[in-house]
Amino acid sequence: MARAIETTTGGEAAARAGAQAGEGPGTRLAAALASRFVILVPYLWLLFFFLVPFGIVFKISLSHTAIAMPPYTPVLGLGEGLAGLFAGLRELSFENYLWLVDDALYLNAYVSSVVIAAVSTLLTLVVGYPLAYAMARAPGSLRPVLLMLVILPFWTSFLIRVYAWIGILKPEGLLNQFLMWAGVIDTPLLIMNTHTAIFIGIVYSYLPFMVLPLYATLEKMDFSLIEAAQDLGCPPMSAFWKITFPLSLPGVVAGCLLVFIPAVGEFVIPDLLGGSQTLMIGKTLWNEFFANRDWPVASAVAIILLLILVLPIMFFQRAQARAQEQER
């Protein structure tokens, strides 16, 4: 028996040695290159879909407006050789950024966008947290159905859903007709073309982005901790603020950033529900690009908006890293 085991072990060792010898340096090199390429793919994605477009927009922001196609100068290229390329680079300047600092319109647009996005994010959290908590505490057989209902609005066009709110919120819309029929109000409420309509549109449109990370965090939480706290005499509200909410903070941070970041640059909702008097940076950016055809100034506005959002994005990445460390 011992000899059979030794024979088998020796045969396996010989087979492994033969396999390693059969691989050769070419096979090992190919395997190493394949593993390096897999690691390189995310960086190539970042290069081609973020850094290259960012560099193009940044270059346009340093250019000057011109009645031409494209509507700015200089247009850098190698058509005139390296001398022409370096001459074009010397024409670039930061005049557009100085223009943004001097004009109070853009500062007001940035401040208004951040305030509207912050209020909308807070309202979305207030609406989304109870919904996510109810989904996490629902029976296991019912959770997939509730999750599908949250995702269901994405099956319809975003533009159509925002247009639907116009029919609901306008003076002769469904909401005012119902309230007047119920005797709650005598005259129609003026909701359209106000900040209230913008808040409603953003909360409705971005609610799934708040609910999904909250649900993912609350579903993994150990609810026996709440039961233990209640057995020790802790009131339900106190148990929520001392146990549930702190444990769900990664989901709260992720959801708030997923709502706040796109809401700052939102254009469709303020344009359709807020009216012409609404001042937000997304609408200002659109006007500079398409109405004024001032691509350099519009690019400068976009670059500053990106820099404003870099801090929340970095904070979001740090929160995600901490959440992953806690799971480990």
Secondary structure as GFF3:
##gff-version 3
##sequence-region A 1 328
A	DSSP	alpha_helix	2	46	.	.	.	ID=ss1
A	DSSP	pi_helix	47	51	.	.	.	ID=ss2
A	DSSP	alpha_helix	52	61	.	.	.	ID=ss3
A	DSSP	beta_strand	64	65	.	.	.	ID=ss4
A	DSSP	beta_strand	72	73	.	.	.	ID=ss5
A	DSSP	alpha_helix	81	91	.	.	.	ID=ss6
A	DSSP	alpha_helix	95	102	.	.	.	ID=ss7
A	DSSP	alpha_helix	104	137	.	.	.	ID=ss8
A	DSSP	alpha_helix	143	151	.	.	.	ID=ss9
A	DSSP	three_ten_helix	152	155	.	.	.	ID=ss10
A	DSSP	alpha_helix	158	169	.	.	.	ID=ss11
A	DSSP	alpha_helix	174	181	.	.	.	ID=ss12
A	DSSP	alpha_helix	195	219	.	.	.	ID=ss13
A	DSSP	alpha_helix	224	231	.	.	.	ID=ss14
A	DSSP	alpha_helix	236	239	.	.	.	ID=ss15
A	DSSP	pi_helix	240	244	.	.	.	ID=ss16
A	DSSP	alpha_helix	245	247	.	.	.	ID=ss17
A	DSSP	alpha_helix	249	264	.	.	.	ID=ss18
A	DSSP	alpha_helix	268	273	.	.	.	ID=ss19
A	DSSP	alpha_helix	281	286	.	.	.	ID=ss20
A	DSSP	pi_helix	287	291	.	.	.	ID=ss21
A	DSSP	alpha_helix	295	327	.	.	.	ID=ss22
###
